[in-house]
Amino acid sequence: MTSLPEGCDDSASAAERRPLTCARCGTRAEDPQPTWTCSMENGTRHYLCDNCSRENLRAIEGRLDPTWW
């Protein structure tokens, strides 16, 4: 099991939550989606919906630090 990256946790209160938007296709979700991917790039959170995550898995893995492997 892996942990969420720093800054990608689900600890925000309901008042602070904004709808999630997929950075690739623009799909929106009101509630947290356990199948979505969260990444931190240049200090900014980026979310990918489950479909885009599946379609781009190799590219996502290619950006992992070598120490991950």
Order of alpha helices (4+ residues) and beta strands (2+ residues): beta-beta-beta-beta-alpha-alpha
